[in-house]
Amino acid sequence: MAEAKAVLRYARMSPQKVRMVIDVIRGRGVSEALTVLKYMPRAAAPVVEKVLHSAVANAGQRDLGDPESLKISRAYVDGGPILKRFQARAMGRAFPIHKRTSHVTIVVSPSEDHS
């Protein structure tokens, strides 16, 4: 089956926060997902929206049909490398800070009901 994929690697956002946004749009049509992302009040929404636009553009390059007939067949988030920092605390102690990164992957494919 034909499909198009877009991947954003090393996004400076925790995978847990990005997964909350991805879970909402998984399985939806592209136009519906873009509308949901546009009005979603989460910091990860614009990041995911950008990846989705890229996946749709990739589908256009592969002649998979018009963007209205595409749906999100797979969408997932993997953890990237963690930037480890330390914050100074009282009495000479150090407190670890883990700045997490994400790899966002969105795969779009032609919808079966638009044949």
N, CA, C and O atoms as a GROMACS GRO file, in nm:
protein
  460
    1MET      N    1   0.084  -0.119   0.000
    1MET     CA    2   0.000   0.000   0.000
    1MET      C    3   0.088   0.124   0.000
    1MET      O    4   0.189   0.130   0.070
    2ALA      N    5   0.050   0.222  -0.079
    2ALA     CA    6   0.129   0.345  -0.089
    2ALA      C    7   0.106   0.433   0.033
    2ALA      O    8  -0.006   0.447   0.081
    3GLU      N    9   0.214   0.492   0.080
    3GLU     CA   10   0.205   0.583   0.193
    3GLU      C   11   0.322   0.680   0.190
    3GLU      O   12   0.423   0.655   0.124
    4ALA      N   13   0.306   0.790   0.262
    4ALA     CA   14   0.412   0.890   0.271
    4ALA      C   15   0.440   0.917   0.418
    4ALA      O   16   0.349   0.914   0.502
    5LYS      N   17   0.567   0.943   0.449
    5LYS     CA   18   0.609   0.955   0.588
    5LYS      C   19   0.688   1.084   0.608
    5LYS      O   20   0.759   1.130   0.519
    6ALA      N   21   0.673   1.142   0.727
    6ALA     CA   22   0.754   1.256   0.767
    6ALA      C   23   0.803   1.232   0.909
    6ALA      O   24   0.728   1.185   0.994
    7VAL      N   25   0.929   1.264   0.935
    7VAL     CA   26   0.989   1.242   1.066
    7VAL      C   27   1.055   1.371   1.114
    7VAL      O   28   1.132   1.433   1.040
    8LEU      N   29   1.026   1.409   1.236
    8LEU     CA   30   1.097   1.519   1.301
    8LEU      C   31   1.179   1.458   1.412
    8LEU      O   32   1.126   1.395   1.504
    9ARG      N   33   1.310   1.477   1.405
    9ARG     CA   34   1.397   1.419   1.506
    9ARG      C   35   1.452   1.529   1.597
    9ARG      O   36   1.467   1.644   1.556
   10TYR      N   37   1.481   1.492   1.719
   10TYR     CA   38   1.541   1.581   1.819
   10TYR      C   39   1.454   1.702   1.854
   10TYR      O   40   1.508   1.810   1.879
   11ALA      N   41   1.323   1.686   1.856
   11ALA     CA   42   1.234   1.795   1.899
   11ALA      C   43   1.256   1.815   2.049
   11ALA      O   44   1.250   1.719   2.126
   12ARG      N   45   1.279   1.940   2.091
   12ARG     CA   46   1.309   1.968   2.231
   12ARG      C   47   1.180   1.974   2.313
   12ARG      O   48   1.141   2.080   2.363
   13MET      N   49   1.116   1.859   2.326
   13MET     CA   50   0.991   1.848   2.399
   13MET      C   51   0.982   1.705   2.451
   13MET      O   52   1.028   1.612   2.384
   14SER      N   53   0.926   1.686   2.567
   14SER     CA   54   0.923   1.552   2.623
   14SER      C   55   0.827   1.463   2.544
   14SER      O   56   0.720   1.508   2.503
   15PRO      N   57   0.863   1.337   2.522
   15PRO     CA   58   0.777   1.246   2.446
   15PRO      C   59   0.638   1.230   2.508
   15PRO      O   60   0.540   1.213   2.436
   16GLN      N   61   0.630   1.235   2.639
   16GLN     CA   62   0.503   1.220   2.708
   16GLN      C   63   0.406   1.331   2.667
   16GLN      O   64   0.288   1.305   2.646
   17LYS      N   65   0.455   1.453   2.655
   17LYS     CA   66   0.370   1.566   2.618
   17LYS      C   67   0.330   1.560   2.470
   17LYS      O   68   0.217   1.596   2.435
   18VAL      N   69   0.421   1.514   2.384
   18VAL     CA   70   0.390   1.505   2.242
   18VAL      C   71   0.292   1.391   2.218
   18VAL      O   72   0.206   1.402   2.130
   19ARG      N   73   0.302   1.282   2.294
   19ARG     CA   74   0.212   1.168   2.276
   19ARG      C   75   0.067   1.206   2.304
   19ARG      O   76  -0.024   1.152   2.241
   20MET      N   77   0.044   1.298   2.398
   20MET     CA   78  -0.093   1.342   2.427
   20MET      C   79  -0.158   1.404   2.303
   20MET      O   80  -0.277   1.386   2.280
   21VAL      N   81  -0.079   1.477   2.224
   21VAL     CA   82  -0.130   1.540   2.102
   21VAL      C   83  -0.146   1.435   1.991
   21VAL      O   84  -0.247   1.434   1.921
   22ILE      N   85  -0.046   1.349   1.976
   22ILE     CA   86  -0.049   1.246   1.871
   22ILE      C   87  -0.167   1.151   1.890
   22ILE      O   88  -0.230   1.110   1.792
   23ASP      N   89  -0.198   1.116   2.015
   23ASP     CA   90  -0.308   1.023   2.042
   23ASP      C   91  -0.442   1.079   1.996
   23ASP      O   92  -0.532   1.003   1.961
   24VAL      N   93  -0.456   1.211   1.996
   24VAL     CA   94  -0.582   1.274   1.956
   24VAL      C   95  -0.602   1.265   1.805
   24VAL      O   96  -0.715   1.247   1.759
   25ILE      N   97  -0.495   1.277   1.726
   25ILE     CA   98  -0.511   1.283   1.580
   25ILE      C   99  -0.491   1.149   1.511
   25ILE      O  100  -0.520   1.138   1.392
   26ARG      N  101  -0.442   1.048   1.580
   26ARG     CA  102  -0.415   0.919   1.516
   26ARG      C  103  -0.542   0.860   1.457
   26ARG      O  104  -0.645   0.851   1.525
   27GLY      N  105  -0.536   0.819   1.329
   27GLY     CA  106  -0.650   0.757   1.262
   27GLY      C  107  -0.747   0.853   1.196
   27GLY      O  108  -0.837   0.809   1.126
   28ARG      N  109  -0.731   0.981   1.217
   28ARG     CA  110  -0.823   1.081   1.159
   28ARG      C  111  -0.782   1.115   1.017
   28ARG      O  112  -0.672   1.084   0.972
   29GLY      N  113  -0.874   1.181   0.946
   29GLY     CA  114  -0.842   1.237   0.816
   29GLY      C  115  -0.750   1.356   0.833
   29GLY      O  116  -0.746   1.418   0.939
   30VAL      N  117  -0.674   1.388   0.729
   30VAL     CA  118  -0.574   1.494   0.740
   30VAL      C  119  -0.639   1.630   0.766
   30VAL      O  120  -0.593   1.705   0.851
   31SER      N  121  -0.746   1.662   0.692
   31SER     CA  122  -0.809   1.793   0.710
   31SER      C  123  -0.868   1.808   0.850
   31SER      O  124  -0.859   1.915   0.911
   32GLU      N  125  -0.928   1.701   0.902
   32GLU     CA  126  -0.983   1.704   1.038
   32GLU      C  127  -0.872   1.719   1.141
   32GLU      O  128  -0.885   1.795   1.237
   33ALA      N  129  -0.762   1.647   1.121
   33ALA     CA  130  -0.650   1.652   1.214
   33ALA      C  131  -0.588   1.792   1.218
   33ALA      O  132  -0.552   1.841   1.325
   34LEU      N  133  -0.574   1.855   1.100
   34LEU     CA  134  -0.517   1.991   1.095
   34LEU      C  135  -0.606   2.090   1.169
   34LEU      O  136  -0.555   2.180   1.236
   35THR      N  137  -0.738   2.074   1.157
   35THR     CA  138  -0.830   2.162   1.228
   35THR      C  139  -0.818   2.143   1.378
   35THR      O  140  -0.815   2.240   1.454
   36VAL      N  141  -0.810   2.017   1.422
   36VAL     CA  142  -0.796   1.988   1.565
   36VAL      C  143  -0.666   2.048   1.619
   36VAL      O  144  -0.665   2.109   1.725
   37LEU      N  145  -0.557   2.029   1.544
   37LEU     CA  146  -0.427   2.079   1.589
   37LEU      C  147  -0.422   2.231   1.595
   37LEU      O  148  -0.357   2.288   1.682
   38LYS      N  149  -0.492   2.296   1.503
   38LYS     CA  150  -0.491   2.443   1.497
   38LYS      C  151  -0.546   2.505   1.626
   38LYS      O  152  -0.500   2.609   1.671
   39TYR      N  153  -0.648   2.439   1.684
   39TYR     CA  154  -0.714   2.495   1.802
   39TYR      C  155  -0.679   2.424   1.931
   39TYR      O  156  -0.740   2.451   2.034
   40MET      N  157  -0.583   2.332   1.928
   40MET     CA  158  -0.546   2.260   2.048
   40MET      C  159  -0.450   2.344   2.134
   40MET      O  160  -0.348   2.391   2.084
   41PRO      N  161  -0.483   2.364   2.262
   41PRO     CA  162  -0.401   2.450   2.347
   41PRO      C  163  -0.282   2.379   2.411
   41PRO      O  164  -0.267   2.382   2.533
   42ARG      N  165  -0.198   2.315   2.332
   42ARG     CA  166  -0.081   2.246   2.383
   42ARG      C  167   0.041   2.293   2.306
   42ARG      O  168   0.032   2.324   2.188
   43ALA      N  169   0.154   2.298   2.373
   43ALA     CA  170   0.277   2.347   2.310
   43ALA      C  171   0.324   2.253   2.199
   43ALA      O  172   0.392   2.297   2.107
   44ALA      N  173   0.288   2.126   2.207
   44ALA     CA  174   0.331   2.029   2.106
   44ALA      C  175   0.247   2.037   1.979
   44ALA      O  176   0.288   1.985   1.875
   45ALA      N  177   0.130   2.099   1.984
   45ALA     CA  178   0.040   2.102   1.868
   45ALA      C  179   0.102   2.166   1.744
   45ALA      O  180   0.092   2.108   1.637
   46PRO      N  181   0.167   2.284   1.753
   46PRO     CA  182   0.230   2.340   1.633
   46PRO      C  183   0.343   2.253   1.578
   46PRO      O  184   0.365   2.250   1.457
   47VAL      N  185   0.413   2.184   1.664
   47VAL     CA  186   0.522   2.096   1.621
   47VAL      C  187   0.466   1.979   1.541
   47VAL      O  188   0.516   1.946   1.434
   48VAL      N  189   0.361   1.916   1.594
   48VAL     CA  190   0.297   1.803   1.525
   48VAL      C  191   0.231   1.850   1.396
   48VAL      O  192   0.234   1.779   1.295
   49GLU      N  193   0.173   1.969   1.398
   49GLU     CA  194   0.109   2.025   1.277
   49GLU      C  195   0.212   2.042   1.166
   49GLU      O  196   0.183   2.014   1.049
   50LYS      N  197   0.330   2.087   1.201
   50LYS     CA  198   0.436   2.106   1.101
   50LYS      C  199   0.479   1.972   1.040
   50LYS      O  200   0.503   1.964   0.920
   51VAL      N  201   0.489   1.868   1.123
   51VAL     CA  202   0.525   1.735   1.072
   51VAL      C  203   0.415   1.681   0.982
   51VAL      O  204   0.443   1.619   0.880
   52LEU      N  205   0.289   1.705   1.019
   52LEU     CA  206   0.177   1.658   0.938
   52LEU      C  207   0.175   1.727   0.801
   52LEU      O  208   0.150   1.663   0.699
   53HIS      N  209   0.201   1.859   0.800
   53HIS     CA  210   0.210   1.931   0.672
   53HIS      C  211   0.321   1.872   0.585
   53HIS      O  212   0.305   1.859   0.464
   54SER      N  213   0.432   1.836   0.646
   54SER     CA  214   0.543   1.776   0.572
   54SER      C  215   0.503   1.640   0.513
   54SER      O  216   0.538   1.609   0.399
   55ALA      N  217   0.431   1.560   0.591
   55ALA     CA  218   0.386   1.429   0.543
   55ALA      C  219   0.290   1.445   0.425
   55ALA      O  220   0.296   1.368   0.330
   56VAL      N  221   0.202   1.545   0.432
   56VAL     CA  222   0.108   1.571   0.322
   56VAL      C  223   0.184   1.616   0.198
   56VAL      O  224   0.151   1.574   0.087
   57ALA      N  225   0.285   1.700   0.215
   57ALA     CA  226   0.367   1.746   0.102
   57ALA      C  227   0.442   1.628   0.040
   57ALA      O  228   0.454   1.619  -0.082
   58ASN      N  229   0.492   1.537   0.124
   58ASN     CA  230   0.559   1.417   0.073
   58ASN      C  231   0.462   1.330  -0.005
   58ASN      O  232   0.499   1.270  -0.106
   59ALA      N  233   0.337   1.322   0.042
   59ALA     CA  234   0.235   1.244  -0.030
   59ALA      C  235   0.205   1.308  -0.165
   59ALA      O  236   0.181   1.238  -0.263
   60GLY      N  237   0.207   1.441  -0.171
   60GLY     CA  238   0.188   1.510  -0.298
   60GLY      C  239   0.299   1.480  -0.397
   60GLY      O  240   0.274   1.469  -0.517
   61GLN      N  241   0.420   1.467  -0.348
   61GLN     CA  242   0.533   1.432  -0.434
   61GLN      C  243   0.522   1.290  -0.490
   61GLN      O  244   0.569   1.261  -0.599
   62ARG      N  245   0.458   1.204  -0.412
   62ARG     CA  246   0.444   1.064  -0.454
   62ARG      C  247   0.312   1.038  -0.526
   62ARG      O  248   0.280   0.923  -0.557
   63ASP      N  249   0.234   1.143  -0.554
   63ASP     CA  250   0.106   1.133  -0.625
   63ASP      C  251   0.010   1.034  -0.558
   63ASP      O  252  -0.040   0.942  -0.622
   64LEU      N  253  -0.014   1.055  -0.430
   64LEU     CA  254  -0.106   0.968  -0.356
   64LEU      C  255  -0.249   1.023  -0.353
   64LEU      O  256  -0.333   0.973  -0.278
   65GLY      N  257  -0.277   1.124  -0.433
   65GLY     CA  258  -0.410   1.183  -0.435
   65GLY      C  259  -0.413   1.317  -0.367
   65GLY      O  260  -0.311   1.365  -0.316
   66ASP      N  261  -0.531   1.378  -0.366
   66ASP     CA  262  -0.543   1.510  -0.304
   66ASP      C  263  -0.536   1.498  -0.151
   66ASP      O  264  -0.571   1.394  -0.095
   67PRO      N  265  -0.492   1.603  -0.085
   67PRO     CA  266  -0.476   1.598   0.062
   67PRO      C  267  -0.606   1.570   0.138
   67PRO      O  268  -0.602   1.519   0.249
   68GLU      N  269  -0.721   1.605   0.078
   68GLU     CA  270  -0.849   1.582   0.146
   68GLU      C  271  -0.879   1.432   0.160
   68GLU      O  272  -0.952   1.393   0.251
   69SER      N  273  -0.823   1.350   0.072
   69SER     CA  274  -0.854   1.206   0.075
   69SER      C  275  -0.752   1.126   0.156
   69SER      O  276  -0.761   1.004   0.163
   70LEU      N  277  -0.656   1.194   0.217
   70LEU     CA  278  -0.553   1.124   0.296
   70LEU      C  279  -0.598   1.108   0.441
   70LEU      O  280  -0.673   1.190   0.494
   71LYS      N  281  -0.550   1.002   0.504
   71LYS     CA  282  -0.573   0.985   0.648
   71LYS      C  283  -0.442   0.948   0.716
   71LYS      O  284  -0.348   0.900   0.652
   72ILE      N  285  -0.436   0.971   0.845
   72ILE     CA  286  -0.317   0.939   0.922
   72ILE      C  287  -0.323   0.791   0.957
   72ILE      O  288  -0.401   0.750   1.042
   73SER      N  289  -0.241   0.711   0.890
   73SER     CA  290  -0.244   0.566   0.912
   73SER      C  291  -0.162   0.527   1.035
   73SER      O  292  -0.201   0.438   1.110
   74ARG      N  293  -0.048   0.593   1.054
   74ARG     CA  294   0.035   0.566   1.172
   74ARG      C  295   0.093   0.698   1.223
   74ARG      O  296   0.131   0.785   1.144
   75ALA      N  297   0.099   0.712   1.353
   75ALA     CA  298   0.162   0.828   1.415
   75ALA      C  299   0.216   0.785   1.550
   75ALA      O  300   0.142   0.730   1.632
   76TYR      N  301   0.343   0.809   1.573
   76TYR     CA  302   0.402   0.768   1.700
   76TYR      C  303   0.518   0.861   1.737
   76TYR      O  304   0.572   0.934   1.654
   77VAL      N  305   0.552   0.854   1.865
   77VAL     CA  306   0.660   0.937   1.919
   77VAL      C  307   0.757   0.847   1.993
   77VAL      O  308   0.717   0.768   2.079
   78ASP      N  309   0.884   0.859   1.961
   78ASP     CA  310   0.988   0.787   2.032
   78ASP      C  311   1.074   0.888   2.108
   78ASP      O  312   1.084   1.004   2.069
   79GLY      N  313   1.133   0.844   2.215
   79GLY     CA  314   1.222   0.930   2.291
   79GLY      C  315   1.356   0.945   2.222
   79GLY      O  316   1.411   0.849   2.169
   80GLY      N  317   1.408   1.065   2.224
   80GLY     CA  318   1.539   1.092   2.169
   80GLY      C  319   1.642   1.097   2.280
   80GLY      O  320   1.614   1.056   2.393
   81PRO      N  321   1.760   1.147   2.250
   81PRO     CA  322   1.862   1.158   2.354
   81PRO      C  323   1.821   1.259   2.462
   81PRO      O  324   1.753   1.357   2.433
   82ILE      N  325   1.864   1.234   2.583
   82ILE     CA  326   1.830   1.321   2.696
   82ILE      C  327   1.949   1.409   2.729
   82ILE      O  328   2.060   1.360   2.749
   83LEU      N  329   1.925   1.540   2.733
   83LEU     CA  330   2.031   1.633   2.773
   83LEU      C  331   2.031   1.638   2.925
   83LEU      O  332   1.930   1.673   2.987
   84LYS      N  333   2.143   1.603   2.986
   84LYS     CA  334   2.150   1.597   3.131
   84LYS      C  335   2.221   1.720   3.186
   84LYS      O  336   2.335   1.749   3.149
   85ARG      N  337   2.152   1.791   3.273
   85ARG     CA  338   2.204   1.913   3.334
   85ARG      C  339   2.190   1.902   3.485
   85ARG      O  340   2.117   1.817   3.535
   86PHE      N  341   2.262   1.988   3.556
   86PHE     CA  342   2.251   1.989   3.701
   86PHE      C  343   2.221   2.129   3.750
   86PHE      O  344   2.276   2.227   3.699
   87GLN      N  345   2.133   2.138   3.850
   87GLN     CA  346   2.099   2.264   3.912
   87GLN      C  347   2.155   2.264   4.054
   87GLN      O  348   2.139   2.167   4.128
   88ALA      N  349   2.220   2.373   4.090
   88ALA     CA  350   2.276   2.383   4.224
   88ALA      C  351   2.165   2.396   4.327
   88ALA      O  352   2.069   2.470   4.307
   89ARG      N  353   2.179   2.322   4.438
   89ARG     CA  354   2.082   2.328   4.547
   89ARG      C  355   2.154   2.364   4.676
   89ARG      O  356   2.275   2.388   4.676
   90ALA      N  357   2.080   2.369   4.784
   90ALA     CA  358   2.134   2.412   4.911
   90ALA      C  359   2.242   2.316   4.962
   90ALA      O  360   2.240   2.196   4.932
   91MET      N  361   2.335   2.369   5.039
   91MET     CA  362   2.441   2.294   5.106
   91MET      C  363   2.529   2.216   5.008
   91MET      O  364   2.574   2.106   5.040
   92GLY      N  365   2.555   2.273   4.891
   92GLY     CA  366   2.648   2.215   4.796
   92GLY      C  367   2.596   2.095   4.719
   92GLY      O  368   2.673   2.026   4.652
   93ARG      N  369   2.467   2.071   4.727
   93ARG     CA  370   2.411   1.956   4.655
   93ARG      C  371   2.381   1.994   4.510
   93ARG      O  372   2.372   2.111   4.475
   94ALA      N  373   2.367   1.891   4.428
   94ALA     CA  374   2.331   1.912   4.288
   94ALA      C  375   2.201   1.837   4.260
   94ALA      O  376   2.183   1.725   4.307
   95PHE      N  377   2.112   1.898   4.183
   95PHE     CA  378   1.984   1.838   4.149
   95PHE      C  379   1.981   1.812   3.999
   95PHE      O  380   1.998   1.905   3.920
   96PRO      N  381   1.961   1.686   3.957
   96PRO     CA  382   1.966   1.657   3.814
   96PRO      C  383   1.843   1.710   3.739
   96PRO      O  384   1.730   1.702   3.789
   97ILE      N  385   1.865   1.762   3.620
   97ILE     CA  386   1.758   1.807   3.531
   97ILE      C  387   1.775   1.729   3.401
   97ILE      O  388   1.882   1.727   3.342
   98HIS      N  389   1.666   1.664   3.357
   98HIS     CA  390   1.669   1.586   3.234
   98HIS      C  391   1.586   1.658   3.129
   98HIS      O  392   1.464   1.664   3.139
   99LYS      N  393   1.652   1.713   3.028
   99LYS     CA  394   1.583   1.782   2.920
   99LYS      C  395   1.561   1.680   2.809
   99LYS      O  396   1.654   1.642   2.738
  100ARG      N  397   1.439   1.636   2.797
  100ARG     CA  398   1.407   1.526   2.706
  100ARG      C  399   1.383   1.575   2.564
  100ARG      O  400   1.340   1.688   2.543
  101THR      N  401   1.411   1.487   2.467
  101THR     CA  402   1.386   1.517   2.327
  101THR      C  403   1.299   1.405   2.268
  101THR      O  404   1.289   1.296   2.324
  102SER      N  405   1.237   1.435   2.154
  102SER     CA  406   1.143   1.342   2.092
  102SER      C  407   1.173   1.325   1.945
  102SER      O  408   1.225   1.416   1.880
  103HIS      N  409   1.139   1.207   1.894
  103HIS     CA  410   1.138   1.182   1.750
  103HIS      C  411   0.992   1.157   1.712
  103HIS      O  412   0.933   1.058   1.754
  104VAL      N  413   0.934   1.248   1.632
  104VAL     CA  414   0.792   1.240   1.594
  104VAL      C  415   0.783   1.184   1.453
  104VAL      O  416   0.850   1.234   1.362
  105THR      N  417   0.701   1.080   1.432
  105THR     CA  418   0.682   1.019   1.301
  105THR      C  419   0.534   1.015   1.268
  105THR      O  420   0.453   0.969   1.348
  106ILE      N  421   0.499   1.064   1.148
  106ILE     CA  422   0.361   1.060   1.101
  106ILE      C  423   0.360   0.999   0.962
  106ILE      O  424   0.435   1.041   0.874
  107VAL      N  425   0.273   0.898   0.942
  107VAL     CA  426   0.259   0.831   0.813
  107VAL      C  427   0.116   0.853   0.763
  107VAL      O  428   0.021   0.823   0.835
  108VAL      N  429   0.102   0.905   0.640
  108VAL     CA  430  -0.030   0.925   0.581
  108VAL      C  431  -0.046   0.832   0.462
  108VAL      O  432   0.051   0.799   0.393
  109SER      N  433  -0.170   0.790   0.438
  109SER     CA  434  -0.199   0.702   0.325
  109SER      C  435  -0.337   0.738   0.270
  109SER      O  436  -0.418   0.798   0.340
  110PRO      N  437  -0.364   0.701   0.146
  110PRO     CA  438  -0.496   0.728   0.090
  110PRO      C  439  -0.604   0.655   0.168
  110PRO      O  440  -0.585   0.540   0.208
  111SER      N  441  -0.716   0.721   0.188
  111SER     CA  442  -0.827   0.662   0.262
  111SER      C  443  -0.899   0.561   0.172
  111SER      O  444  -0.914   0.585   0.053
  112GLU      N  445  -0.944   0.449   0.230
  112GLU     CA  446  -1.012   0.346   0.152
  112GLU      C  447  -1.151   0.388   0.108
  112GLU      O  448  -1.195   0.347   0.000
  113ASP      N  449  -1.221   0.471   0.188
  113ASP     CA  450  -1.359   0.506   0.155
  113ASP      C  451  -1.369   0.612   0.047
  113ASP      O  452  -1.480   0.640   0.002
  114HIS      N  453  -1.257   0.672   0.002
  114HIS     CA  454  -1.258   0.771  -0.104
  114HIS      C  455  -1.216   0.711  -0.237
  114HIS      O  456  -1.148   0.778  -0.316
  115SER      N  457  -1.252   0.588  -0.265
  115SER     CA  458  -1.209   0.522  -0.388
  115SER      C  459  -1.291   0.564  -0.507
  115SER      O  460  -1.267   0.517  -0.618
   0.00000   0.00000   0.00000
